[in-house]
């Protein structure tokens, strides 16, 4: 296996993947653009250290990003050299473990997606499993037991050199504020190996749930089990919590884990609703609020720069957002959001016109009759003025569409018909 990991073809593929993924530099400051040039000069000495067993991975750079529901998520950014080596290992190990993984696991797996996980969950609820055991693992990526994880890797990987190198990455440490900290547990998010190792660790949970005949969907450390009654859900919650804490040494977050009706639980940014006996998918209220927060930030009244640049930035975000949430069949919600976005933009433009004479002139230029343009030159607040008929007529949906603003509803319809 060692020779396969460091074969020329595998390393070239890994290099291309690391470059395409991009990402921030590690503690040495080297960027992905500098990687190939560095390898030309130094790969022989790196390979010699690897072969002799003296290669020591660099500590990862700690980065904290805010969680949508509060708190922070800690990422560990490896150096690009270590990302390259981790990627090469992951490419060889992934096909080996993929054959063993449960069909109910969807996260960070080739050919599988969050959309498939949501559709499977919808199917389970539609079948009458209307209660969900929603399990939240407390700081899973920070608390994985290294010995237990390596024992599971060793079930399939027999090359001791590869095992030693994986262990070295688990123990590589974290650089935080210039101070190096040892890592005796956990597999920090941010490196190419982390998703595979997390699935290896949680595959025992998948197998146990499958053995018990449960209907479940797992995406990384998010696991939902679908049952028919609240009482059944409470029994499952207790037994699964015991399995996770005793067998896998993982901590279940008691405050966030719950047994609840499926229509009240959010999963991967989505939730469900029932209409005429059918279970439908919608965007969760929390995801909608995060979307609004992003748009509010992009369209704050004090924002400088050209309106064209603002519309471009918003369109990029909108296209990516609806690309993910297109499973939600809620055209009326998208239409409402489009209207709200246009109102946010109109208030910016109206405010930038500043004086009444400028507003009057701009409205006339946009085709508003002179007698009506006087209305739009009024002195009411920007948000209120942005919803008046005269401003809506001048700065219509066609106006913004012609200038490149993407409509959520129209993009959704395009994706549905594709």
C-alpha positions as CSV (number, residue, x, y, z in Angstrom):
1,X,0.0,0.0,0.0
2,X,2.9,2.4,0.8
3,X,4.1,2.2,-2.8
4,X,0.6,2.8,-4.1
5,X,0.2,5.9,-2.0
6,X,3.4,7.4,-3.2
7,X,3.3,6.3,-6.8
8,X,3.8,9.0,-9.4
9,X,0.2,8.7,-10.7
10,X,-1.4,8.9,-7.3
11,X,0.8,11.9,-6.2
12,X,0.0,13.8,-9.4
13,X,-3.7,13.2,-8.9
14,X,-3.4,14.3,-5.3
15,X,-1.5,17.5,-6.3
16,X,-4.2,18.4,-8.8
17,X,-6.9,17.9,-6.2
18,X,-5.1,20.0,-3.6
19,X,-4.6,22.8,-6.1
20,X,-8.3,22.7,-7.2
21,X,-9.5,22.7,-3.6
22,X,-7.5,25.8,-2.9
23,X,-7.8,26.9,0.7
24,X,-5.7,28.9,3.2
25,X,-2.1,28.4,4.0
26,X,-0.9,26.4,7.0
27,X,1.6,27.5,9.7
28,X,4.4,27.9,7.1
29,X,2.5,30.4,5.0
30,X,3.0,28.4,1.8
31,X,0.1,28.6,-0.7
32,X,-1.2,26.0,-3.1
33,X,0.1,28.1,-6.0
34,X,3.7,27.7,-4.6
35,X,3.3,24.0,-4.0
36,X,4.5,22.5,-7.3
37,X,7.6,24.7,-7.4
38,X,8.5,23.7,-3.9
39,X,8.1,20.0,-4.7
40,X,10.4,20.3,-7.7
41,X,13.2,21.5,-5.3
42,X,12.4,19.5,-2.1
43,X,10.4,16.3,-3.0
44,X,13.4,14.0,-2.9
45,X,14.3,15.0,0.7
46,X,10.6,14.8,1.8
47,X,10.3,11.3,0.2
48,X,13.6,10.2,1.9
49,X,12.2,11.3,5.3
50,X,9.0,9.5,4.6
51,X,10.8,6.3,3.6
52,X,13.1,6.4,6.7
53,X,10.1,7.0,9.0
54,X,11.5,10.4,10.2
55,X,9.0,12.6,8.5
56,X,7.2,14.7,11.0
57,X,3.9,16.4,10.0
58,X,3.6,20.1,10.9
59,X,1.1,21.2,13.5
60,X,-2.2,22.4,12.0
61,X,-3.1,26.1,12.1
62,X,-6.2,26.6,14.3
63,X,-9.0,28.6,12.8
64,X,-12.3,29.3,14.5
65,X,-15.5,29.9,12.4
66,X,-18.8,30.8,13.9
67,X,-21.6,28.1,14.0
68,X,-25.0,29.1,12.7
69,X,-26.6,28.2,16.1
70,X,-24.0,30.0,18.2
71,X,-20.5,29.1,19.4
72,X,-17.5,28.3,17.1
73,X,-16.3,25.4,15.1
74,X,-12.6,24.8,15.3
75,X,-10.8,23.9,12.1
76,X,-7.2,22.7,11.7
77,X,-5.5,23.9,8.5
78,X,-2.6,21.6,7.6
79,X,0.3,22.9,5.5
80,X,-0.1,22.4,1.8
81,X,2.6,19.7,1.9
82,X,0.7,17.8,4.5
83,X,-2.5,18.3,2.6
84,X,-0.9,16.7,-0.4
85,X,0.3,13.6,1.5
86,X,-3.1,13.3,3.3
87,X,-4.8,13.5,0.0
88,X,-2.6,10.8,-1.5
89,X,-3.4,8.5,1.5
90,X,-7.1,9.3,1.3
91,X,-7.2,8.4,-2.4
92,X,-5.9,4.9,-1.7
93,X,-7.9,4.2,1.4
94,X,-11.3,5.5,0.2
95,X,-12.0,2.7,-2.2
96,X,-11.1,0.1,0.4
97,X,-13.4,1.5,3.1
98,X,-16.2,2.5,0.7
99,X,-17.0,-1.1,0.0
100,X,-17.7,-1.6,3.8
101,X,-19.6,1.6,4.6
102,X,-23.4,1.6,5.2
103,X,-25.8,2.8,2.5
104,X,-27.3,5.0,5.2
105,X,-24.2,7.1,5.4
106,X,-24.1,10.0,3.0
107,X,-21.5,12.6,4.3
108,X,-18.1,13.1,2.5
109,X,-18.5,10.1,0.3
110,X,-17.9,9.9,-3.5
111,X,-21.1,9.9,-5.5
112,X,-23.2,10.7,-2.4
113,X,-24.7,14.0,-1.3
114,X,-26.7,15.9,1.3
115,X,-29.6,15.9,-1.2
116,X,-29.7,12.1,-1.3
117,X,-29.8,12.1,2.5
118,X,-32.7,14.5,2.7
119,X,-34.7,12.5,0.1
120,X,-34.1,9.3,2.0
121,X,-35.2,11.0,5.2
122,X,-38.4,12.2,3.4
123,X,-39.1,8.7,2.3
124,X,-38.8,7.4,5.8
125,X,-41.2,10.0,7.2
126,X,-43.6,9.5,4.3
127,X,-43.7,5.8,5.2
128,X,-45.1,6.8,8.7
129,X,-42.0,7.1,10.7
130,X,-43.0,10.6,11.9
131,X,-40.8,10.7,15.0
132,X,-37.1,11.5,14.9
133,X,-34.3,10.5,17.2
134,X,-32.0,13.5,16.5
135,X,-28.5,12.7,17.9
136,X,-26.0,15.5,18.4
137,X,-22.4,14.4,19.2
138,X,-20.6,16.9,21.4
139,X,-17.4,18.1,19.7
140,X,-17.1,14.9,17.8
141,X,-14.1,15.9,15.7
142,X,-12.3,17.1,18.8
143,X,-12.9,14.0,20.9
144,X,-12.3,10.9,18.7
145,X,-10.2,8.4,20.6
146,X,-7.0,7.8,18.6
147,X,-6.5,4.2,19.7
148,X,-10.0,3.2,18.9
149,X,-9.8,5.0,15.5
150,X,-6.5,3.4,14.6
151,X,-7.8,0.0,15.6
152,X,-10.6,0.4,13.0
153,X,-8.3,1.7,10.3
154,X,-6.0,-1.4,11.0
155,X,-8.9,-3.7,10.2
156,X,-8.4,-3.0,6.6
157,X,-4.9,-1.4,6.4
158,X,-2.1,-3.9,7.1
159,X,0.9,-1.8,5.9
160,X,2.5,-0.6,9.2
161,X,4.2,2.4,7.4
162,X,0.8,3.8,6.4
163,X,-0.6,3.2,9.8
164,X,2.3,5.0,11.4
165,X,2.0,8.0,9.1
166,X,-1.8,8.3,9.8
167,X,-1.1,8.2,13.5
168,X,1.6,10.9,13.0
169,X,-1.1,13.1,11.5
170,X,-3.5,12.5,14.4
171,X,-0.7,13.5,16.8
172,X,0.7,16.4,14.8
173,X,-0.5,19.0,17.2
174,X,-2.2,22.4,16.8
175,X,-0.6,25.8,16.5
176,X,-2.8,28.4,18.3
177,X,-1.6,32.0,18.7
178,X,2.0,30.9,18.2
179,X,1.8,28.2,20.9
180,X,2.0,24.5,19.9
181,X,-0.5,22.2,21.6
182,X,-0.3,18.4,21.5
183,X,-3.3,16.5,20.2
184,X,-4.0,13.3,22.1
185,X,-7.6,12.9,20.8
186,X,-9.7,14.1,17.9
187,X,-9.2,14.4,14.1
188,X,-9.3,18.2,13.3
189,X,-11.6,19.3,10.5
190,X,-9.7,20.9,7.7
191,X,-7.5,18.1,6.3
192,X,-8.3,15.7,3.4
193,X,-8.1,12.7,5.8
194,X,-10.5,13.9,8.4
195,X,-13.8,13.2,6.6
196,X,-12.7,9.6,5.8
197,X,-11.5,9.0,9.4
198,X,-14.7,10.3,10.8
199,X,-16.7,7.9,8.7
200,X,-14.4,5.0,9.7
201,X,-15.0,5.8,13.3
202,X,-18.8,6.1,13.0
203,X,-19.2,3.1,10.7
204,X,-19.6,1.0,13.9
205,X,-22.6,3.1,14.8
206,X,-24.0,2.5,11.3
207,X,-23.5,-1.2,11.6
208,X,-25.1,-1.3,15.0
209,X,-28.2,0.6,13.8
210,X,-28.5,-1.6,10.7
211,X,-28.2,-4.7,12.9
212,X,-31.1,-3.4,15.0
213,X,-33.2,-2.8,11.9
214,X,-33.5,1.0,12.4
215,X,-34.3,3.4,9.6
216,X,-31.7,6.1,9.8
217,X,-29.7,8.7,7.8
218,X,-26.3,9.8,8.8
219,X,-24.3,12.7,7.3
220,X,-20.9,13.0,9.0
221,X,-21.7,13.4,12.7
222,X,-25.4,14.3,12.1
223,X,-27.5,11.2,12.6
224,X,-31.3,11.0,12.5
225,X,-33.2,7.8,13.3
226,X,-36.8,7.6,12.2
227,X,-39.4,5.7,14.3
228,X,-43.2,5.5,14.5
229,X,-43.9,6.7,18.1
230,X,-42.4,9.0,20.7
231,X,-42.1,6.1,23.1
232,X,-40.1,4.1,20.6
233,X,-37.9,7.1,20.0
234,X,-37.1,7.5,23.7
235,X,-36.1,3.9,23.9
236,X,-33.9,4.2,20.9
237,X,-32.3,7.4,22.2
238,X,-31.3,5.8,25.4
239,X,-29.9,2.6,23.9
240,X,-27.9,4.5,21.2
241,X,-26.6,7.0,23.7
242,X,-25.3,4.1,25.8
243,X,-23.7,2.5,22.7
244,X,-21.9,5.7,21.6
245,X,-20.6,6.6,25.1
246,X,-19.6,3.1,26.2
247,X,-18.5,1.4,23.0
248,X,-17.1,4.4,21.0
249,X,-16.2,6.7,23.9
250,X,-18.1,9.6,22.3
251,X,-20.1,12.1,24.2
252,X,-23.8,12.7,23.3
253,X,-24.9,16.3,23.7
254,X,-27.9,15.9,26.0
255,X,-29.2,19.5,25.5
256,X,-29.2,19.3,21.7
257,X,-30.2,15.7,21.2
258,X,-33.9,15.1,21.2
259,X,-36.9,13.0,20.2
260,X,-39.3,15.1,18.2
261,X,-41.8,15.0,15.4
262,X,-40.1,15.0,12.0
263,X,-41.9,18.2,10.9
264,X,-40.3,20.1,13.8
265,X,-36.7,18.9,13.2
266,X,-34.2,20.6,10.9
267,X,-31.7,18.4,9.1
268,X,-28.9,19.6,6.9
269,X,-30.6,23.0,6.6
270,X,-33.9,21.5,5.5
271,X,-37.1,20.6,7.3
272,X,-40.4,18.9,6.4
273,X,-44.1,19.8,6.4
274,X,-47.2,17.7,5.8
275,X,-49.9,18.7,3.4
276,X,-52.8,16.5,2.3
277,X,-51.1,13.4,3.7
278,X,-47.9,14.1,1.7
279,X,-44.5,15.0,3.2
280,X,-42.8,17.9,1.5
281,X,-39.4,19.5,1.9
282,X,-38.8,23.1,2.8
283,X,-35.9,25.3,3.8
284,X,-35.6,25.4,7.6
285,X,-36.5,28.7,9.3
286,X,-32.9,28.9,10.6
287,X,-31.5,28.6,7.1
288,X,-33.9,31.3,5.9
289,X,-32.8,33.6,8.6
290,X,-29.1,33.0,7.9
291,X,-29.9,33.8,4.2
292,X,-31.5,37.1,5.3
293,X,-28.6,38.0,7.5
294,X,-26.2,37.5,4.6
295,X,-28.4,39.7,2.3
296,X,-28.7,42.3,5.0
297,X,-24.9,42.4,5.3
298,X,-24.5,42.7,1.6
299,X,-27.1,45.4,1.3
300,X,-26.4,47.5,4.3
301,X,-27.1,51.2,3.7
302,X,-23.6,52.3,4.3
303,X,-22.1,50.0,1.7
304,X,-19.7,51.7,-0.7
305,X,-18.9,50.8,-4.3
306,X,-20.8,50.4,-7.5
307,X,-24.3,48.9,-7.5
308,X,-23.2,46.7,-10.4
309,X,-20.6,45.1,-8.1
310,X,-23.2,44.6,-5.4
311,X,-25.5,42.9,-7.8
312,X,-22.8,40.6,-9.0
313,X,-21.8,39.6,-5.4
314,X,-25.5,39.0,-4.6
315,X,-26.1,36.9,-7.7
316,X,-23.1,34.7,-6.9
317,X,-24.4,34.0,-3.4
318,X,-28.0,33.5,-4.6
319,X,-27.0,31.0,-7.3
320,X,-25.0,29.0,-4.8
321,X,-27.7,29.1,-2.2
322,X,-30.6,28.0,-4.4
323,X,-28.3,25.4,-6.0
324,X,-28.2,23.7,-2.6
325,X,-31.8,24.4,-1.4
326,X,-33.5,23.6,-4.7
327,X,-35.0,20.4,-3.1
328,X,-37.5,22.7,-1.3
329,X,-40.7,23.0,-3.3
330,X,-41.7,26.4,-2.0
331,X,-42.0,28.8,-4.9
332,X,-44.0,31.3,-2.9
333,X,-41.2,31.6,-0.4
334,X,-38.7,32.3,-3.1
335,X,-41.0,34.8,-4.7
336,X,-41.4,36.6,-1.4
337,X,-37.6,36.6,-0.8
338,X,-37.0,38.0,-4.3
339,X,-39.4,40.9,-3.5
340,X,-37.6,41.5,-0.2
341,X,-34.2,41.6,-1.9
342,X,-35.4,44.1,-4.5
343,X,-36.7,46.3,-1.7
344,X,-33.3,46.2,0.1
345,X,-31.7,47.3,-3.2
346,X,-34.2,50.0,-3.9
347,X,-33.6,51.6,-0.5
348,X,-29.8,51.7,-1.2
349,X,-30.2,53.3,-4.6
350,X,-32.8,55.8,-3.3
351,X,-30.6,56.8,-0.4
352,X,-27.6,57.3,-2.7
353,X,-29.6,59.7,-4.8
354,X,-29.5,61.8,-1.6
355,X,-31.3,65.1,-2.5
356,X,-34.8,65.6,-3.8
357,X,-33.6,67.2,-7.1
358,X,-31.4,64.2,-7.8
359,X,-34.2,61.7,-7.0
360,X,-36.6,63.6,-9.3
361,X,-34.1,63.6,-12.1
362,X,-33.2,59.9,-11.8
363,X,-36.8,58.8,-11.7
364,X,-37.6,60.8,-14.8
365,X,-34.6,59.3,-16.5
366,X,-36.0,55.8,-15.6
367,X,-39.2,56.6,-17.4
368,X,-41.4,57.8,-14.6
369,X,-43.8,60.7,-15.6
370,X,-42.7,64.0,-14.2
371,X,-45.8,64.5,-12.1
372,X,-45.3,61.1,-10.4
373,X,-41.5,61.6,-10.0
374,X,-42.3,64.3,-7.4
375,X,-43.7,61.6,-5.2
376,X,-40.5,59.6,-5.3
377,X,-38.4,62.6,-4.4
378,X,-40.1,62.8,-1.0
379,X,-38.4,62.8,2.4
380,X,-39.8,59.6,4.0
381,X,-37.3,57.0,5.3
382,X,-35.5,54.8,2.7
383,X,-37.1,51.5,3.7
384,X,-40.6,53.1,3.5
385,X,-39.9,54.8,0.2
386,X,-38.4,51.6,-1.3
387,X,-41.9,50.1,-1.1
388,X,-43.8,53.0,-2.7
389,X,-45.4,52.4,-6.1
390,X,-43.4,55.0,-7.9
391,X,-40.0,53.6,-6.7
392,X,-41.1,50.1,-7.4
393,X,-42.1,51.1,-10.9
394,X,-38.7,52.8,-11.6
395,X,-36.6,50.1,-10.0
396,X,-38.7,47.1,-11.1
397,X,-37.7,43.5,-11.3
398,X,-37.0,44.1,-15.0
399,X,-34.6,46.9,-14.0
400,X,-32.6,44.6,-11.7
401,X,-32.8,41.6,-14.1
402,X,-31.4,43.7,-16.9
403,X,-28.4,44.5,-14.7
404,X,-27.6,40.9,-13.9
405,X,-29.4,40.3,-10.6
406,X,-30.4,36.6,-10.3
407,X,-33.9,35.8,-9.2
408,X,-34.2,33.0,-6.7
409,X,-37.5,31.9,-8.1
410,X,-36.4,32.0,-11.7
411,X,-33.1,30.1,-10.9
412,X,-35.1,27.5,-9.0
413,X,-37.4,27.0,-12.0
414,X,-34.4,26.7,-14.3
415,X,-32.9,24.0,-12.0
416,X,-36.2,22.1,-11.8
417,X,-36.5,22.0,-15.6
418,X,-32.9,21.1,-16.3
